[in-house]
């Protein structure tokens, strides 16, 4: 039986399960293929707790085992003048893939976002992550563009020291 919860980062089990799920995702080729740094593993939960009004984590359990997770971070749409929710991390543990968990977790996040009054959900996905792209398309996501003549938005980053 699948249970999806909004994680309480002050609950030691939720914190441990979230960290383990995130590390499994980091080890996956779609997550970069390397474990979280020792610093991240030691400090992530405390840093997320400091941002508890902006960060919303979800855990999916199957038979009491953590099977999937999502970490969502509140943003703001200046054009809509409303808050939005970015699905920053989203993964199903390899041992639980192919069971429809991702669809149910995404649905739960969408319901939460509507209940909280977010104007939209956003996320980033690797071009080569075809299963995730199919999931997101099936859930109503589309590439972001304001004017088709200008093309879709791309995500860029600049790492700071």
Phi and psi restraints in degrees (value plus and minus 20) as a CYANA .aco file:
   2 UNK   PHI    -113.3   -73.3
   2 UNK   PSI     112.2   152.2
   3 UNK   PHI    -145.7  -105.7
   3 UNK   PSI     110.0   150.0
   4 UNK   PHI    -136.3   -96.3
   4 UNK   PSI     109.3   149.3
   5 UNK   PHI    -148.3  -108.3
   5 UNK   PSI     136.4   176.4
   6 UNK   PHI    -104.6   -64.6
   6 UNK   PSI      99.5   139.5
   7 UNK   PHI     -87.8   -47.8
   7 UNK   PSI     122.3   162.3
   8 UNK   PHI    -121.2   -81.2
   8 UNK   PSI      86.9   126.9
   9 UNK   PHI     -90.7   -50.7
   9 UNK   PSI     -25.5    14.5
  10 UNK   PHI    -112.9   -72.9
  10 UNK   PSI     -27.0    13.0
  11 UNK   PHI    -106.9   -66.9
  11 UNK   PSI      97.5   137.5
  12 UNK   PHI     -75.9   -35.9
  12 UNK   PSI     -58.1   -18.1
  13 UNK   PHI     -87.0   -47.0
  13 UNK   PSI     -64.5   -24.5
  14 UNK   PHI     -81.1   -41.1
  14 UNK   PSI     -64.3   -24.3
  15 UNK   PHI     -81.5   -41.5
  15 UNK   PSI     -65.7   -25.7
  16 UNK   PHI     -84.4   -44.4
  16 UNK   PSI     -64.8   -24.8
  17 UNK   PHI     -83.6   -43.6
  17 UNK   PSI     -60.7   -20.7
  18 UNK   PHI     -83.5   -43.5
  18 UNK   PSI     -65.5   -25.5
  19 UNK   PHI     -83.2   -43.2
  19 UNK   PSI     -62.2   -22.2
  20 UNK   PHI     -84.5   -44.5
  20 UNK   PSI     -61.5   -21.5
  21 UNK   PHI     -85.7   -45.7
  21 UNK   PSI     -62.3   -22.3
  22 UNK   PHI     -84.3   -44.3
  22 UNK   PSI     -60.0   -20.0
  23 UNK   PHI     -86.4   -46.4
  23 UNK   PSI     -59.7   -19.7
  24 UNK   PHI     -81.4   -41.4
  24 UNK   PSI     -59.9   -19.9
  25 UNK   PHI     -84.7   -44.7
  25 UNK   PSI     -63.6   -23.6
  26 UNK   PHI     -80.7   -40.7
  26 UNK   PSI     -55.7   -15.7
  27 UNK   PHI     -92.9   -52.9
  27 UNK   PSI     -42.4    -2.4
  28 UNK   PHI     -90.3   -50.3
  28 UNK   PSI     127.9   167.9
  29 UNK   PHI     -74.4   -34.4
  29 UNK   PSI     -52.3   -12.3
  30 UNK   PHI     -95.1   -55.1
  30 UNK   PSI     -33.1     6.9
  31 UNK   PHI    -126.0   -86.0
  31 UNK   PSI     -14.0    26.0
  32 UNK   PHI      91.6   131.6
  32 UNK   PSI     -37.8     2.2
  33 UNK   PHI      56.9    96.9
  33 UNK   PSI      -3.3    36.7
  34 UNK   PHI    -158.9  -118.9
  34 UNK   PSI     125.0   165.0
  35 UNK   PHI     -82.1   -42.1
  35 UNK   PSI     136.2   176.2
  36 UNK   PHI     -78.6   -38.6
  36 UNK   PSI     127.7   167.7
  37 UNK   PHI     -84.8   -44.8
  37 UNK   PSI     138.7   178.7
  38 UNK   PHI     -78.5   -38.5
  38 UNK   PSI     -58.3   -18.3
  39 UNK   PHI     -80.9   -40.9
  39 UNK   PSI     -68.7   -28.7
  40 UNK   PHI     -82.3   -42.3
  40 UNK   PSI     -63.3   -23.3
  41 UNK   PHI     -83.4   -43.4
  41 UNK   PSI     -54.9   -14.9
  42 UNK   PHI    -100.6   -60.6
  42 UNK   PSI     -45.3    -5.3
  43 UNK   PHI    -139.3   -99.3
  43 UNK   PSI     -32.4     7.6
  44 UNK   PHI     -79.4   -39.4
  44 UNK   PSI     -68.7   -28.7
  45 UNK   PHI     -81.4   -41.4
  45 UNK   PSI     -64.0   -24.0
  46 UNK   PHI     -81.8   -41.8
  46 UNK   PSI     -61.2   -21.2
  47 UNK   PHI     -88.0   -48.0
  47 UNK   PSI     -58.3   -18.3
  48 UNK   PHI     -87.0   -47.0
  48 UNK   PSI     -58.5   -18.5
  49 UNK   PHI     -80.0   -40.0
  49 UNK   PSI     -55.8   -15.8
  50 UNK   PHI     -84.5   -44.5
  50 UNK   PSI     -40.3    -0.3
  51 UNK   PHI    -134.8   -94.8
  51 UNK   PSI      11.7    51.7
  52 UNK   PHI     -82.8   -42.8
  52 UNK   PSI     -40.0     0.0
  53 UNK   PHI    -102.7   -62.7
  53 UNK   PSI     -35.4     4.6
  54 UNK   PHI    -128.0   -88.0
  54 UNK   PSI     -42.5    -2.5
  55 UNK   PHI    -128.6   -88.6
  55 UNK   PSI     110.7   150.7
  56 UNK   PHI    -148.1  -108.1
  56 UNK   PSI      97.7   137.7
  57 UNK   PHI    -129.1   -89.1
  57 UNK   PSI     125.7   165.7
  58 UNK   PHI    -148.4  -108.4
  58 UNK   PSI     123.5   163.5
  59 UNK   PHI    -148.2  -108.2
  59 UNK   PSI     119.4   159.4
  60 UNK   PHI    -131.1   -91.1
  60 UNK   PSI     108.5   148.5
  61 UNK   PHI    -136.0   -96.0
  61 UNK   PSI     115.1   155.1
  62 UNK   PHI    -142.2  -102.2
  62 UNK   PSI     101.2   141.2
  63 UNK   PHI      31.9    71.9
  63 UNK   PSI      26.7    66.7
  64 UNK   PHI      49.1    89.1
  64 UNK   PSI     -14.7    25.3
  65 UNK   PHI    -126.0   -86.0
  65 UNK   PSI     116.5   156.5
  66 UNK   PHI     -84.5   -44.5
  66 UNK   PSI     105.6   145.6
  67 UNK   PHI    -137.0   -97.0
  67 UNK   PSI     -44.1    -4.1
  68 UNK   PHI    -182.5  -142.5
  68 UNK   PSI     144.2   184.2
  69 UNK   PHI    -174.0  -134.0
  69 UNK   PSI     144.5   184.5
  70 UNK   PHI    -168.0  -128.0
  70 UNK   PSI     121.3   161.3
  71 UNK   PHI    -139.7   -99.7
  71 UNK   PSI      99.8   139.8
  72 UNK   PHI    -136.3   -96.3
  72 UNK   PSI     123.5   163.5
  73 UNK   PHI    -148.5  -108.5
  73 UNK   PSI     109.0   149.0
  74 UNK   PHI     -88.3   -48.3
  74 UNK   PSI     118.5   158.5
  75 UNK   PHI    -149.9  -109.9
  75 UNK   PSI    -185.7  -145.7
  76 UNK   PHI    -163.9  -123.9
  76 UNK   PSI     109.6   149.6
  77 UNK   PHI    -110.4   -70.4
  77 UNK   PSI      91.6   131.6
  78 UNK   PHI     -89.5   -49.5
  78 UNK   PSI     -54.8   -14.8
  79 UNK   PHI     -87.1   -47.1
  79 UNK   PSI     -60.1   -20.1
  80 UNK   PHI    -108.2   -68.2
  80 UNK   PSI     -35.8     4.2
  81 UNK   PHI      35.7    75.7
  81 UNK   PSI      25.9    65.9
  82 UNK   PHI    -166.5  -126.5
  82 UNK   PSI     137.4   177.4
  83 UNK   PHI     -91.4   -51.4
  83 UNK   PSI     131.5   171.5
  84 UNK   PHI    -147.8  -107.8
  84 UNK   PSI     146.2   186.2
  85 UNK   PHI    -143.5  -103.5
  85 UNK   PSI     100.0   140.0
  86 UNK   PHI    -115.7   -75.7
  86 UNK   PSI     105.4   145.4
  87 UNK   PHI    -103.5   -63.5
  87 UNK   PSI      76.4   116.4
  88 UNK   PHI     -98.9   -58.9
  88 UNK   PSI     -63.7   -23.7
  89 UNK   PHI    -150.6  -110.6
  89 UNK   PSI     118.7   158.7
  90 UNK   PHI    -175.8  -135.8
  90 UNK   PSI     101.1   141.1
  91 UNK   PHI    -179.5  -139.5
  91 UNK   PSI     131.4   171.4
  92 UNK   PHI    -127.8   -87.8
  92 UNK   PSI     112.2   152.2
  93 UNK   PHI     -78.3   -38.3
  93 UNK   PSI     120.3   160.3
  94 UNK   PHI     -72.2   -32.2
  94 UNK   PSI     -52.9   -12.9
  95 UNK   PHI     -88.7   -48.7
  95 UNK   PSI     -33.7     6.3
  96 UNK   PHI    -139.2   -99.2
  96 UNK   PSI     -12.6    27.4
  97 UNK   PHI     -91.2   -51.2
  97 UNK   PSI     135.2   175.2
  98 UNK   PHI      62.8   102.8
  98 UNK   PSI      -5.9    34.1
  99 UNK   PHI    -133.7   -93.7
  99 UNK   PSI     -14.0    26.0
 100 UNK   PHI      62.3   102.3
 100 UNK   PSI     -11.3    28.7
 101 UNK   PHI     -84.1   -44.1
 101 UNK   PSI     -59.6   -19.6
 102 UNK   PHI     -81.0   -41.0
 102 UNK   PSI     -59.5   -19.5
 103 UNK   PHI     -84.2   -44.2
 103 UNK   PSI     -62.5   -22.5
 104 UNK   PHI     -90.5   -50.5
 104 UNK   PSI     -58.7   -18.7
 105 UNK   PHI     -85.4   -45.4
 105 UNK   PSI     -63.6   -23.6
 106 UNK   PHI     -82.1   -42.1
 106 UNK   PSI     -60.5   -20.5
 107 UNK   PHI     -81.6   -41.6
 107 UNK   PSI     -63.2   -23.2
 108 UNK   PHI     -82.7   -42.7
 108 UNK   PSI     -60.8   -20.8
 109 UNK   PHI     -83.9   -43.9
 109 UNK   PSI     -62.8   -22.8
 110 UNK   PHI     -81.6   -41.6
 110 UNK   PSI     -62.4   -22.4
 111 UNK   PHI     -83.1   -43.1
 111 UNK   PSI     -64.5   -24.5
 112 UNK   PHI     -78.7   -38.7
 112 UNK   PSI     -66.7   -26.7
 113 UNK   PHI     -80.6   -40.6
 113 UNK   PSI     -61.5   -21.5
 114 UNK   PHI     -86.2   -46.2
 114 UNK   PSI     -62.8   -22.8
 115 UNK   PHI     -82.1   -42.1
 115 UNK   PSI     -52.8   -12.8
 116 UNK   PHI    -107.1   -67.1
 116 UNK   PSI     -25.7    14.3
 117 UNK   PHI      63.3   103.3
 117 UNK   PSI       2.2    42.2
 118 UNK   PHI     -91.8   -51.8
 118 UNK   PSI     123.7   163.7
 119 UNK   PHI    -102.1   -62.1
 119 UNK   PSI     -43.3    -3.3
 120 UNK   PHI    -186.0  -146.0
 120 UNK   PSI     144.2   184.2
 121 UNK   PHI    -125.6   -85.6
 121 UNK   PSI     121.8   161.8
 122 UNK   PHI    -148.8  -108.8
 122 UNK   PSI     139.7   179.7
 123 UNK   PHI    -183.1  -143.1
 123 UNK   PSI     147.4   187.4
 124 UNK   PHI    -140.4  -100.4
 124 UNK   PSI     128.0   168.0
 125 UNK   PHI    -164.8  -124.8
 125 UNK   PSI     121.6   161.6
 126 UNK   PHI     -87.9   -47.9
 126 UNK   PSI     120.8   160.8
 127 UNK   PHI     -75.6   -35.6
 127 UNK   PSI     -57.2   -17.2
 128 UNK   PHI    -105.0   -65.0
 128 UNK   PSI     -19.8    20.2
 129 UNK   PHI    -109.4   -69.4
 129 UNK   PSI      55.0    95.0
 130 UNK   PHI     -83.3   -43.3
 130 UNK   PSI     -60.6   -20.6
 131 UNK   PHI     -81.2   -41.2
 131 UNK   PSI     -62.1   -22.1
 132 UNK   PHI     -86.4   -46.4
 132 UNK   PSI     -62.1   -22.1
 133 UNK   PHI     -80.6   -40.6
 133 UNK   PSI     -60.7   -20.7
 134 UNK   PHI     -84.4   -44.4
 134 UNK   PSI     -61.5   -21.5
 135 UNK   PHI     -78.3   -38.3
 135 UNK   PSI     -71.1   -31.1
 136 UNK   PHI     -83.3   -43.3
 136 UNK   PSI     -61.2   -21.2
 137 UNK   PHI     -82.1   -42.1
 137 UNK   PSI     -60.6   -20.6
 138 UNK   PHI     -86.7   -46.7
 138 UNK   PSI     -41.2    -1.2
 139 UNK   PHI    -114.9   -74.9
 139 UNK   PSI     -14.9    25.1
 140 UNK   PHI      77.3   117.3
 140 UNK   PSI     -16.2    23.8
 141 UNK   PHI     -96.2   -56.2
 141 UNK   PSI     132.8   172.8
 142 UNK   PHI    -165.9  -125.9
 142 UNK   PSI     140.8   180.8
 143 UNK   PHI     -82.0   -42.0
 143 UNK   PSI     131.0   171.0
 144 UNK   PHI    -110.3   -70.3
 144 UNK   PSI     104.2   144.2
 145 UNK   PHI    -170.6  -130.6
 145 UNK   PSI     125.0   165.0
 146 UNK   PHI    -112.3   -72.3
 146 UNK   PSI     -59.4   -19.4
 147 UNK   PHI    -157.5  -117.5
 147 UNK   PSI      96.9   136.9
 148 UNK   PHI     -72.0   -32.0
 148 UNK   PSI     -50.5   -10.5
 149 UNK   PHI     -85.8   -45.8
 149 UNK   PSI     -44.1    -4.1
 150 UNK   PHI    -113.4   -73.4
 150 UNK   PSI     -30.0    10.0
 151 UNK   PHI      65.4   105.4
 151 UNK   PSI     156.6   196.6
 152 UNK   PHI    -100.9   -60.9
 152 UNK   PSI     137.4   177.4
 153 UNK   PHI     -92.6   -52.6
 153 UNK   PSI     129.6   169.6
 154 UNK   PHI    -139.2   -99.2
 154 UNK   PSI     131.6   171.6
 155 UNK   PHI    -113.6   -73.6
 155 UNK   PSI     114.7   154.7
 156 UNK   PHI    -149.5  -109.5
 156 UNK   PSI     140.4   180.4
 157 UNK   PHI    -163.7  -123.7
 157 UNK   PSI     134.9   174.9
 158 UNK   PHI    -155.2  -115.2
 158 UNK   PSI      92.2   132.2
 159 UNK   PHI     -95.1   -55.1
 159 UNK   PSI     117.3   157.3
 160 UNK   PHI    -127.7   -87.7
 160 UNK   PSI     128.6   168.6
